[in-house]
């Protein structure tokens, strides 16, 4: 491993990208510790220590701990992801938007609209956070009112836009997908605290050693399962007919078209989580005593079975939705036909496209269900064993594990590509590393 690291540092371009990425991520972590004006941090910390982890714990996970500190980066990059979801959904409804998304000039306009949408969504969420902080009581907000809400909104919106810009800098000049890296580093920053909590539970006698071993073993099994899901694929044989050109014979080979079991990667779970934040956010904005507010709070209670069921259904939907956006069977079929290839037993052209689409649909279903099961695993653990903290359970499965594994594999894949391009051995000595970026 030390030799591999030394090899990486020998490549100036790769070395520069790595250190640039680390510097940007350091700035992102600093922003999670800078509170917005007018907040009593001691009272805020006491409030969150006394409440059960639920939706706020999940939201805080995506923001790297910034939400519970009411920091300038308290909203994280979730408003940008939500705006991206809306734009992509509009592309499936309006053909004009779908056409723009396929053109370079149109994609630039869609990026501009996404940024405008980010400002609007971030402003609405920041206003809701300000109201939520005021309702906490206990002297958390020094001077509640319109002035505090405006300052909170401006600060948090600026923080989100700055994070979005930092993510773009990583994507353009650093290593990996910027927004994915920002979310991942925020999740990993909580891991030492989670390990410390478990150690304290074990030392105080609240956790038996057998249960602790089972929990850690289950975490390793969940990591292995997520890696298998990420790398799992169905290979379709593609035969290429022989053809002669200039006295040379080409073709006559058999290749494989790999169809990923989880082609959409971690995007469905990110999209689904963004959607699941909406009902509780709306409930916070409604006046107390309304039947609608109580109904929303009951249905979308974080550890309720109704929440888990809706969460899984939304994940399945977005898995198919994002797969349809990323993979076009007709384009693949045309490329195979133009290259002189065919799938045995299937006619070229439309029949090939339909065959590929049917295979992809069948393998996507178990992949999406397994993705949903992994996503609700922390909820189930905390529900059946309340002694396990949410901070630790979130690394047992769920969104955090899927994101960290996916981004780690994607980053390793990029590093390996640089090494192979400069005629070095790959970073991993056995097999190829395959990953998936978030956005």
C-alpha positions in Angstrom: 0.0 0.0 0.0 2.9 2.4 0.8 4.4 1.7 -2.6 1.1 2.5 -4.3 0.8 5.8 -2.4 4.4 6.7 -3.4 3.5 5.9 -7.0 0.5 8.2 -6.8 2.7 11.0 -5.6 5.1 10.6 -8.5 2.4 11.7 -11.0 2.3 15.5 -10.8 -1.2 15.9 -12.2 -2.7 13.3 -10.0 -0.8 14.7 -6.9 -2.1 18.2 -7.7 -5.7 17.0 -8.0 -5.6 15.0 -4.7 -4.2 17.9 -2.7 -6.6 20.4 -4.3 -9.5 18.1 -3.4 -8.3 17.8 0.2 -8.0 21.6 0.5 -11.5 22.1 -0.7 -12.9 19.5 1.6 -11.1 21.1 4.5 -12.9 24.4 3.7 -16.2 22.5 3.6 -15.6 21.0 7.1 -14.6 24.4 8.5 -18.0 25.9 7.3 -19.9 23.2 9.3 -18.5 24.7 12.5 -19.3 28.4 11.9 -22.8 29.1 13.4 -25.2 31.6 12.0 -25.6 34.9 14.0 -28.0 35.0 17.0 -27.7 31.4 18.1 -27.0 30.2 21.7 -24.8 27.1 20.9 -25.0 25.7 24.4 -28.8 25.7 24.5 -28.9 24.3 20.9 -26.5 21.4 21.8 -28.6 20.6 24.9 -31.8 20.5 22.9 -30.5 18.1 20.3 -28.9 15.9 23.0 -32.3 15.4 24.6 -34.3 14.7 21.5 -34.5 11.4 19.6 -32.7 11.2 16.4 -35.1 11.0 13.5 -35.6 13.1 10.4 -33.2 15.7 11.8 -30.6 13.1 12.4 -30.9 12.0 8.8 -30.8 15.5 7.5 -27.8 16.3 9.8 -26.1 13.2 8.2 -26.2 14.8 4.8 -24.9 18.1 6.0 -22.0 16.6 7.9 -23.2 17.7 11.3 -23.8 21.3 10.3 -27.5 21.2 10.9 -27.4 20.5 14.6 -24.8 23.3 14.9 -27.0 25.8 13.0 -23.9 26.4 10.8 -23.7 28.4 7.6 -23.6 25.1 5.7 -26.6 23.8 7.6 -28.6 23.1 4.4 -25.7 21.3 2.7 -26.1 20.6 -1.0 -29.5 19.1 -0.6 -31.3 22.2 -2.2 -29.2 21.8 -5.3 -30.0 18.1 -5.5 -33.7 18.8 -5.0 -33.6 21.4 -7.8 -31.8 18.9 -10.1 -34.6 16.4 -9.4 -37.3 18.8 -10.4 -35.5 19.8 -13.6 -35.0 16.1 -14.6 -38.7 15.3 -13.8 -39.8 18.3 -15.9 -37.7 16.8 -18.8 -39.8 13.7 -18.7 -43.1 15.7 -18.9 -42.2 18.4 -21.4 -40.5 17.3 -24.7 -39.0 20.8 -25.1 -37.0 20.5 -21.9 -36.0 16.9 -22.8 -34.7 18.2 -26.1 -32.7 21.0 -24.4 -31.1 18.5 -22.0 -29.6 16.6 -25.0 -28.0 19.7 -26.5 -24.9 21.4 -25.2 -26.4 24.9 -25.3 -29.6 23.6 -23.7 -27.7 21.8 -20.9 -26.1 25.1 -20.1 -29.5 26.8 -19.8 -30.8 23.8 -17.7 -27.7 24.3 -15.4 -28.7 28.0 -15.0 -32.3 27.1 -14.2 -31.1 24.5 -11.7 -29.1 27.2 -9.9 -32.0 29.5 -9.8 -34.1 26.7 -8.4 -31.4 26.0 -5.8 -31.7 29.6 -4.6 -35.5 29.4 -4.3 -35.5 26.0 -2.5 -32.6 27.0 -0.2 -34.4 30.2 0.7 -37.6 28.3 1.6 -35.8 25.7 3.6 -33.7 28.3 5.4 -36.9 30.2 6.4 -38.3 27.0 7.7 -35.2 26.3 9.7 -35.3 29.8 11.2 -38.9 29.2 12.3 -38.0 25.8 13.7 -35.1 27.3 15.7 -37.5 29.9 17.1 -40.0 27.3 18.2 -37.4 25.3 20.1 -37.5 27.8 22.9 -35.0 27.4 25.8 -33.3 30.7 24.7 -31.7 29.2 21.6 -32.5 32.3 19.5 -31.5 35.5 21.2 -33.8 37.8 19.2 -36.5 35.9 17.4 -38.5 37.7 14.7 -38.3 38.8 11.1 -34.8 40.1 11.4 -33.4 36.8 12.6 -35.3 34.9 9.9 -33.9 37.2 7.1 -30.3 36.8 8.5 -30.7 33.1 8.7 -32.1 32.8 5.2 -29.4 35.0 3.7 -26.6 33.2 5.5 -27.8 29.7 4.8 -28.6 30.4 1.1 -25.1 31.9 0.7 -23.6 28.8 2.4 -25.4 26.4 0.0 -24.3 28.4 -3.1 -20.8 28.5 -1.8 -20.8 24.7 -1.3 -22.3 24.2 -4.7 -19.4 26.3 -6.2 -16.8 24.3 -4.2 -18.3 21.1 -5.5 -17.9 22.4 -9.1 -14.3 23.2 -8.4 -13.6 19.7 -7.2 -15.3 18.2 -10.3 -13.4 20.5 -12.7 -10.0 20.7 -11.0 -9.9 18.0 -8.4 -10.6 14.3 -8.0 -14.0 12.7 -8.2 -17.5 14.2 -8.3 -17.6 17.3 -6.2 -21.0 17.2 -4.6 -20.6 13.4 -4.0 -17.3 14.1 -2.2 -18.7 16.8 -0.1 -21.6 14.6 1.1 -19.2 11.6 1.7 -16.7 13.6 3.8 -19.5 14.9 5.9 -20.8 11.4 6.6 -17.3 10.0 7.3 -16.7 12.9 9.8 -19.3 11.4 12.0 -17.8 7.9 12.1 -15.2 8.6 14.9 -18.1 9.8 17.2 -20.1 6.7 16.3 -17.2 4.4 17.3 -16.7 6.4 20.5 -20.4 6.1 21.4 -20.2 2.3 21.0 -17.1 2.1 23.1 -18.7 4.1 25.9 -21.8 1.8 25.7 -19.6 -1.2 26.0 -17.6 0.2 28.8 -20.6 1.3 30.8 -22.2 -2.2 30.5 -25.2 -1.1 28.4 -24.1 -3.3 25.5 -23.1 -7.0 25.7 -19.9 -8.0 24.0 -21.8 -10.6 21.9 -24.2 -8.0 20.6 -21.4 -5.6 19.8 -19.6 -8.3 17.8 -22.8 -9.1 15.9 -23.3 -5.4 15.1 -19.8 -5.0 13.7 -20.1 -8.2 11.8 -23.4 -7.0 10.4 -21.7 -3.8 9.3 -19.0 -5.6 7.4 -21.6 -7.9 5.8 -23.6 -4.8 4.8 -20.5 -3.2 3.2 -19.8 -6.4 1.3 -23.5 -6.5 0.1 -23.3 -2.9 -1.1 -20.1 -3.6 -3.0 -21.7 -6.6 -4.7 -24.7 -4.5 -5.6 -22.5 -1.8 -7.0 -20.4 -4.1 -9.1 -23.1 -6.7 -10.0 -24.0 -6.9 -13.7 -25.7 -9.1 -16.3 -23.6 -9.7 -19.4 -25.3 -10.0 -22.7 -23.3 -11.7 -25.5 -22.8 -9.6 -28.6 -21.4 -11.4 -31.7 -19.7 -9.4 -34.5 -19.8 -10.7 -38.0 -16.6 -11.0 -40.1 -16.0 -8.4 -42.7 -13.1 -7.8 -45.1 -11.6 -4.3 -45.8 -8.4 -3.6 -47.6 -7.3 -7.2 -47.5 -7.8 -7.4 -43.8 -10.5 -9.3 -41.9 -12.3 -7.6 -39.1 -14.9 -8.8 -36.6 -15.7 -12.4 -35.9 -15.4 -11.7 -32.2 -17.7 -12.2 -29.2 -18.1 -9.3 -26.8 -20.3 -8.6 -23.8 -22.7 -5.8 -23.0 -22.7 -5.4 -19.2 -26.0 -4.2 -17.8 -25.6 -3.1 -14.2 -28.0 -4.5 -11.6 -28.0 -1.0 -10.1 -27.2 1.2 -13.1 -28.5 4.3 -11.4 -26.0 4.0 -8.5 -26.7 6.0 -5.4 -28.8 8.6 -7.1 -32.2 7.0 -6.4 -31.6 7.0 -2.7 -30.4 10.6 -2.8 -33.4 11.6 -4.8 -35.8 9.6 -2.5 -34.3 11.1 0.7 -34.7 14.6 -0.7 -38.3 13.9 -1.4 -38.9 12.4 2.1 -37.6 15.6 3.7 -40.4 17.6 2.2 -43.4 16.4 4.2 -41.8 17.0 7.6 -40.4 20.4 6.4 -44.0 21.4 5.4 -45.3 20.2 8.7 -42.8 22.4 10.6 -44.2 25.4 8.7 -47.8 24.7 9.5 -49.4 26.2 12.7 -49.7 23.9 15.7 -53.1 22.2 16.3 -53.9 21.5 12.6 -55.2 18.0 11.8 -53.2 18.0 8.6 -49.9 18.7 10.5 -50.6 15.9 13.0 -51.5 13.5 10.1 -48.3 14.3 8.2 -46.2 13.9 11.4 -47.7 10.5 12.1 -47.4 9.1 8.6 -43.9 10.4 8.0 -42.5 9.7 11.5 -39.0 8.5 10.8 -39.2 5.1 12.5 -42.7 4.3 11.5 -43.5 1.4 9.1 -45.5 3.8 6.9 -42.4 6.0 6.4 -40.3 3.0 5.5 -42.8 1.7 3.1 -43.2 5.0 1.3 -39.4 5.4 1.3 -38.9 2.0 -0.4 -41.5 2.8 -3.0 -39.9 6.1 -3.8 -36.5 4.5 -4.1 -37.9 1.8 -6.5 -39.5 4.6 -8.6 -36.4 6.7 -8.8 -34.2 3.7 -9.6 -36.3 3.0 -12.8 -36.6 6.7 -13.5 -32.9 7.5 -13.3 -32.0 4.2 -15.2 -34.3 5.4 -18.0 -32.5 8.7 -18.1 -29.0 7.3 -18.1 -29.5 4.3 -20.5 -31.2 4.5 -23.9 -31.7 0.9 -25.3 -32.4 2.3 -28.8 -29.0 4.1 -29.0 -27.2 1.0 -27.8 -29.0 -1.1 -30.3 -28.1 1.3 -33.2 -24.5 1.3 -32.1 -24.3 -2.5 -32.1 -26.0 -2.6 -35.5 -23.6 0.0 -37.0 -20.6 -2.0 -35.7 -21.9 -5.1 -37.4 -22.9 -6.8 -34.2 -26.0 -8.7 -33.1 -27.4 -10.6 -30.1 -27.9 -14.3 -30.9 -31.5 -15.1 -31.5 -32.6 -11.4 -31.6 -33.1 -9.4 -34.7 -31.0 -6.2 -35.1 -32.7 -2.9 -34.6 -36.0 -2.5 -32.8 -36.1 -6.1 -31.5 -32.6 -5.7 -30.0 -33.7 -2.5 -28.2 -36.8 -4.2 -26.8 -34.7 -7.2 -25.7 -32.1 -5.0 -23.9 -34.9 -2.9 -22.3 -36.7 -6.1 -21.0 -33.5 -7.5 -19.5 -32.6 -4.2 -17.9 -36.2 -3.9 -16.4 -36.0 -7.4 -14.9 -32.6 -7.0 -13.3 -33.4 -3.4 -12.1 -36.3 -4.6 -9.9 -34.3 -6.8 -7.5 -31.6 -4.2 -7.5 -34.0 -1.4 -6.5 -35.6 -3.6 -3.8 -32.3 -4.4 -2.3 -31.3 -0.8 -2.5 -34.5 0.1 -0.6 -33.8 -2.6 2.0 -30.3 -1.3 2.6 -31.7 2.2 2.9 -34.2 1.3 5.7 -31.8 -1.0 7.6 -30.8 1.7 10.2 -34.5 2.5 10.8 -35.2 -1.1 11.5 -32.2 -1.5 13.8 -33.1 1.5 15.9 -36.8 0.5 16.0 -36.1 -3.0 17.3 -33.1 -2.1 19.4 -33.4 1.5 20.8 -30.2 1.1 22.7 -28.3 1.4 19.4 -27.7 5.1 18.6 -28.8 6.4 15.2 -25.3 7.8 14.7 -23.9 4.2 14.7 -26.9 2.6 13.0 -26.5 5.0 10.0 -23.2 3.3 9.2 -24.7 -0.1 9.5 -26.5 0.4 6.2 -28.7 3.0 4.7 -27.9 6.1 2.8 -24.6 6.8 4.4 -23.1 3.4 3.7 -24.3 3.3 0.1 -22.9 6.8 -0.6 -19.6 6.3 1.0 -19.0 2.9 -0.7 -20.1 4.2 -4.1 -18.0 7.4 -3.9 -15.0 5.5 -2.6 -15.1 3.0 -5.5 -15.6 5.8 -8.0 -12.5 7.7 -6.6 -10.4 4.6 -6.6 -11.4 4.0 -10.2 -10.2 7.4 -11.2 -6.9 7.0 -9.4 -6.4 3.6 -11.1 -7.1 5.1 -14.5 -4.4 7.7 -13.9 -1.9 5.0 -12.8 -2.6 2.8 -15.8 -2.5 5.8 -18.2 1.1 6.5 -16.9 2.0 2.8 -17.3 1.9 2.0 -13.6 0.2 -1.0 -12.0 -3.4 -0.3 -10.9 -4.1 0.8 -7.4 -6.0 -2.5 -6.8 -3.9 -5.5 -7.6 -6.9 -7.8 -8.2 -9.8 -7.0 -10.4 -11.0 -3.7 -11.7 -12.5 -1.0 -9.4 -16.0 0.1 -10.5 -17.9 2.9 -8.8 -20.7 5.4 -9.3 -20.8 9.1 -8.7 -23.8 10.7 -7.0 -24.6 13.6 -9.3 
